[in-house]
Amino acid sequence: MQPSRVFVVGSGVVGTATGMGFRAAGNTVTFIDISVPRVCDLRAQGLDARTELDLASEPDSFIFLTLPTPNAGRGYDLGAFAAGSAAVGRALAGSSARHTVVVRSTVAPGTTEELVRPVLEENSGMTAGDGFRLATNPEFLRAVSAEEDFSHPWMTVIASRDPQAVAQLRALLAPFGGEMRTFSDPAEAEFVKCAHNIFNATKISFWNEMWLVAREIGLDLDPIAATVAKSAEGSINSRYGIRGGAPYGGACLPKDTRGFLGYSDAIGVDMPLLQAVVETNERLENVVKQEVEAAGKAASGITTA
């Protein structure tokens, strides 16, 4: 594969690891960041780093958006992301090449098409899919090993409504290895990354809640958790429990979730996560019941006012 021209807009942990990985693979990489000290630090390492994106004399390239998207209470702060997208749009306006803009930061589902696309189009005077290509490629990097994770990914996710953008990104990222999955709707890839992080957070919180119970009754949780990690189908079967819209049932799960809540109450340990598990399942049971009833009425020709 021929080396590609790559710009990384936003050169924090994710951006730097992304750019360094592409550079090590033989691509021509430029780091873009509004932080002068950060740009100076990258230049001191012998890297091409700039405070502004200029595409006027550049060939077709990939422009990765690795801008910060911190939470603002219960929500994402997309101020920096919007500003960075606008700057990229202005740079696109001054270029005759066909560039591919790639959203790599973690964002809420719909951000690529509902925020990035209109901002790019407004500032470039172009239309996505015509003047430039637009895609999503969420990162799965850990802060402590970001460069290693980029170079040896266990999963690569790509999404775009433009098949050519998907093909180009597949070619760019395939040499790094790992399983690759593609989607035609960017929101799907954005959802994957959000669910990925939230699942990890939920698992940690689950075992922390169990740790509180174990501590209260004088047990060491570590060997217990290690055993459950090998005994529970939810741990050893990657497809167990992932089909949405189906509440858990049977004899054991409803009995033990509710029963353990009573046990934890008796020993004085609050378990809000387990309580939420029960409440979520009860809510899904009601949803399914209502849908079954509605389908039955529809099949019988019964209508409701």
VONU-426606 format. One record per residue (C-alpha): x, y, z. Coordinates in steps of 0.001 Angstrom, whole numbers, padded with zeros to 6 digits, always signed. Example, Ala and Ser with C-alpha at 12.3 -4.5 7.8 and 13.67 -1.06 7.14 Angstrom:
BEGIN
+012300-004500+007800 +013670-001060+007140 
% end
This chain:
BEGIN
+000000+000000+000000 +001223+003489-000862 +001880+005833+002110 -000982+008182+002902 -001088+011841+003876 -002519+012127+007372 -003452+015110+009525 -004300+014660+013192 -006363+017545+014548 -006027+017588+018324 -002757+016229+019663 -003496+015019+023169 -003020+011407+024247 -005292+009949+021547 -004113+012275+018792 -000444+011772+019530 -000771+007984+019683 -002785+008008+016453 -000291+010174+014615 +002750+008331+015907 +001220+005021+014872 +000482+006188+011343 +003940+007730+011101 +005651+004519+012219 +003743+002705+009469 +005340+004944+006855 +002641+007570+006360 +003305+011307+006206 +001779+012806+009340 +001172+016359+010526 -000088+017126+014027 -002436+020094+014480 -003122+021647+017880 -004040+025126+019143 -001755+024666+022165 +001550+026326+021349 +003479+024495+024116 +002171+021161+022842 +003132+021998+019271 +006600+023056+020429 +006990+019807+022355 +006054+017750+019293 +008462+019744+017129 +011210+019115+019683 +010653+015411+019040 +011305+015985+015347 +007645+015820+014355 +005729+018027+011934 +003375+019973+014208 +001433+023148+013464 -001147+025386+015102 -003286+025664+011964 -004470+023283+009271 -003571+024380+005742 -004684+022109+002889 -004067+024519+000012 -001208+022553-001540 -001956+019135-000060 -002968+015975-001959 -005950+013827-000980 -005558+013153+002722 -007097+011744+005874 -007990+014293+008549 -008546+012642+011923 -010483+014619+014511 -009080+013658+017922 -010418+016617+019847 -011450+016615+023524 -015082+015793+024343 -015242+016048+028155 -018485+015586+030011 -020294+018692+031233 -022371+017260+034025 -024639+014761+032314 -023698+015482+028735 -020727+015927+026398 -019068+019307+026015 -018620+019538+022239 -017401+023129+022170 -013835+022242+021208 -015108+019664+018750 -017342+022171+016995 -014543+024736+016851 -012087+022178+015471 -014603+020991+012869 -015149+024589+011769 -011402+025069+011341 -011210+021916+009241 -014130+023157+007147 -012346+026432+006438 -009229+024494+005416 -011278+022311+003079 -012586+025441+001364 -009073+026276+000236 -008285+022862-001215 -009006+021268-004572 -008166+017758-003324 -010662+015186-002047 -010084+014762+001679 -011595+012277+004103 -012535+013674+007511 -012624+011023+010224 -014246+011458+013648 -012082+009472+016073 -013020+011005+019422 -015680+009502+021667 -018964+011283+020937 -022659+010614+021438 -024457+008691+018665 -025427+011076+015876 -022636+013614+016433 -020854+012947+013144 -023924+013630+011028 -025772+016088+013259 -022851+018308+014300 -019667+017618+012363 -021229+017301+008921 -023222+020576+008971 -020291+022484+010499 -017924+021174+007835 -020390+021927+005050 -021146+025442+006311 -017478+026389+006618 -016249+024694+003460 -019115+025482+001105 -018979+021811+000103 -021282+018848+000553 -020268+015673+002352 -019939+012826-000122 -019225+015269-002920 -016604+017822-001893 -015189+015693+000920 -015745+012302+002509 -016884+011829+006099 -016379+008780+008305 -016136+007607+011893 -013347+005483+013389 -013636+005463+017199 -010487+004838+019195 -010036+002045+021738 -006899+003321+023425 -005924+003162+027083 -004082+006212+028365 -001248+004150+029865 -000604+002210+026645 -002109+004345+023888 +000674+003946+021326 +000881+000183+021846 -002906-000134+021611 -002952+001802+018350 -000197-000301+016803 -001795-003599+017891 -005570-003081+018027 -007873-005893+019102 -010811-004207+017337 -011121-001595+014593 -014504-000036+013850 -015211+002043+010733 -018455+003655+009637 -019523+005889+006768 -022416+006289+004374 -019762+006599+001655 -018531+003100+000650 -015374+004601-000782 -014512+006191+002567 -014959+002808+004254 -012725+001145+001661 -010019+003787+002048 -010001+003513+005829 -009941-000275+005676 -006834-000082+003499 -005197+002482+005802 -005915+000562+009018 -005716-003078+007885 -001898-003307+008234 -002209-002853+012004 -004184-006104+012350 -006995-006968+014735 -010632-007696+013996 -012292-005098+011757 -015995-004284+011676 -017681-001764+009394 -021034+000003+009496 -022918+002194+007030 -024317+004544+009690 -021767+006589+011709 -024119+006557+014694 -023602+002795+014956 -019847+003200+015389 -020357+006067+017835 -022763+003881+019820 -020221+001030+019840 -017616+003244+021518 -020008+004673+024104 -021386+001230+024973 -017830-000148+025104 -016794+002348+027781 -020059+002152+029707 -019920-001654+029791 -016418-001492+031276 -017557+001078+033828 -020596-001018+034752 -018522-004169+035261 -016133-002298+037554 -019028-000841+039528 -020686-004268+039761 -017656-005846+041377 -017094-002843+043608 -020657-003257+044860 -019995-006939+045490 -016753-005969+047255 -018764-003863+049718 -020892-006910+050579 -017862-009207+050873 -016082-006740+053145 -019145-006453+055370 -019277-010201+055973 -015505-010709+056193 -014788-012431+052882 -011966-011870+050398 -013650-010977+047096 -010660-011655+044830 -010863-015478+044658 -014669-015266+044505 -014586-012847+041550 -011898-014897+039803 -014087-017991+040091 -017225-016220+038842 -015229-014903+035882 -014799-018548+034838 -018193-019900+035910 -020688-017257+034738 -021884-017595+031159 -021980-013805+030972 -018179-013865+031312 -017217-016847+029156 -019809-016471+026366 -019360-013190+024515 -022872-013353+023042 -024694-014111+026287 -027187-011424+027254 -026492-009019+024396 -029823-009340+022560 -031702-006211+023570 -035427-006151+024215 -035481-009489+026015 -035753-009312+029830 -034145-012087+031847 -036498-014732+033189 -036411-018345+034259 -036142-019520+037841 -032714-018330+038989 -032099-014787+037777 -035316-013116+039018 -035102-015059+042306 -031461-014333+043099 -031391-010671+042075 -034359-009926+044313 -033230-012307+047039 -029731-010829+047239 -031223-007337+047509 -033033-008489+050636 -029837-010066+051957 -027813-006895+051416 -030513-004840+053127 -030341-007182+056113 -026577-006669+056526 -026843-002925+055923 -025189-002649+052482 -026856-000465+049859 -026692-001920+046327 -028033+000725+043912 -026614-001025+040848 -028347-004303+041660 -031536-002372+042428 -031263-000752+039002 -030770-004186+037393 -034053-005395+038887 -035910-002189+038008 -034605-002224+034419 -035729-005819+033970 -039179-005066+035372 -039452-002107+032988 -038515-004331+030030 -041058-006931+031111 -043747-004235+030955 -042540-003028+027554 -042636-006546+026120 -046055-007191+027652 -047467-003995+026124 -045980-004812+022713 -047427-008338+022792 -050848-006973+023766 -050694-004346+021018 -049684-006948+018447 -052535-009180+019561 -055055-006389+019206 -053682-005454+015787 -053991-009052+014638 -057584-009150+015876 -058455-005854+014200 -059063-004163+017562 -058243-000453+017705 -057930+001838+020702 -059143+005416+020845 
% end
